[in-house]
């Protein structure tokens, strides 16, 4: 099944098309006739897990009072089970024909109201020459027209210009490497899911988020969400939120990108091939994507100046809740609800003076505080 939910109703909604491809029929160890030259591409286990994780967030956590969840289309290769309400649904494989059909349904829903939020998410192999080609499960089924089962990411994005949805978020969680064999090919024609027009609409906020930079790899761990999707989900869980009133924390397109950049750097990438979130398209940054139901949890780190004093510091952090830590040989890092806190340090040794400070714990990184405690 491709359509997980479709809530009919008037007014703006959020509509999502989510694709995760890890099983490739014509790459080594695939189910079909292998390509003579696979350019080092292989089977993957992270993309379908990543796509399911993102779809589950949409189904269970998305809270957009301006555009509540309207529909989710999900395709994965291999097919995966996903709980939807009291049902356990099996996804359809992410072959090009299925992707085209799901895209058509998603476009029609997204085009139904200018206040809609249209989200396109792909995780799997990506290859770049002029544009980014996102490879469907049946990539390579016709070795004479190699890219007929590959999506032209940028042209698909441009093709959405005449869609009424004023907020459009396109996410490519894929490598953007340029194999020499692709450069040698005269024809590189991935297919847009919708042909762009010379003239047409003008979405007010339509960014493209890439999981990595040009000619760079995107990383994942076996059977786990990719590093980019892990950062994306942490961003959406609250680290990308900004306080807009006393009790309102909101994630908008701008803070989504900015926080994802910060968090991705902390995900243990190979140092010889770092991965960095890149944005393209039209980004006003103002469109609401998600409103938290409560204040986010954020990390706070408390140390001392001089650093050696931390081993003698009895620390207290007081706000809505109170936290205490006995002396230890390392800085104190903990997750707390975003708010204003008072931090106190007391010492038995006369080498340091007791001190008090106030800090704001807020996303994306929390507050790192070094208390000046020397006499």
Secondary structure as GFF3:
##gff-version 3
##sequence-region A 1 375
A	DSSP	beta_strand	3	6	.	.	.	ID=ss1
A	DSSP	beta_strand	14	21	.	.	.	ID=ss2
A	DSSP	alpha_helix	46	60	.	.	.	ID=ss3
A	DSSP	beta_strand	69	77	.	.	.	ID=ss4
A	DSSP	beta_strand	81	84	.	.	.	ID=ss5
A	DSSP	beta_strand	87	90	.	.	.	ID=ss6
A	DSSP	alpha_helix	96	110	.	.	.	ID=ss7
A	DSSP	beta_strand	117	123	.	.	.	ID=ss8
A	DSSP	beta_strand	126	128	.	.	.	ID=ss9
A	DSSP	beta_strand	132	135	.	.	.	ID=ss10
A	DSSP	three_ten_helix	146	149	.	.	.	ID=ss11
A	DSSP	beta_strand	150	152	.	.	.	ID=ss12
A	DSSP	alpha_helix	153	159	.	.	.	ID=ss13
A	DSSP	three_ten_helix	160	162	.	.	.	ID=ss14
A	DSSP	beta_strand	167	173	.	.	.	ID=ss15
A	DSSP	alpha_helix	180	184	.	.	.	ID=ss16
A	DSSP	beta_strand	206	210	.	.	.	ID=ss17
A	DSSP	alpha_helix	227	234	.	.	.	ID=ss18
A	DSSP	pi_helix	235	239	.	.	.	ID=ss19
A	DSSP	beta_strand	242	245	.	.	.	ID=ss20
A	DSSP	beta_strand	248	252	.	.	.	ID=ss21
A	DSSP	alpha_helix	253	264	.	.	.	ID=ss22
A	DSSP	three_ten_helix	271	273	.	.	.	ID=ss23
A	DSSP	beta_strand	278	282	.	.	.	ID=ss24
A	DSSP	beta_strand	288	291	.	.	.	ID=ss25
A	DSSP	beta_strand	297	305	.	.	.	ID=ss26
A	DSSP	three_ten_helix	307	312	.	.	.	ID=ss27
A	DSSP	beta_strand	314	318	.	.	.	ID=ss28
A	DSSP	beta_strand	322	325	.	.	.	ID=ss29
A	DSSP	beta_strand	332	337	.	.	.	ID=ss30
A	DSSP	beta_strand	339	346	.	.	.	ID=ss31
A	DSSP	beta_strand	355	361	.	.	.	ID=ss32
A	DSSP	beta_strand	368	372	.	.	.	ID=ss33
###
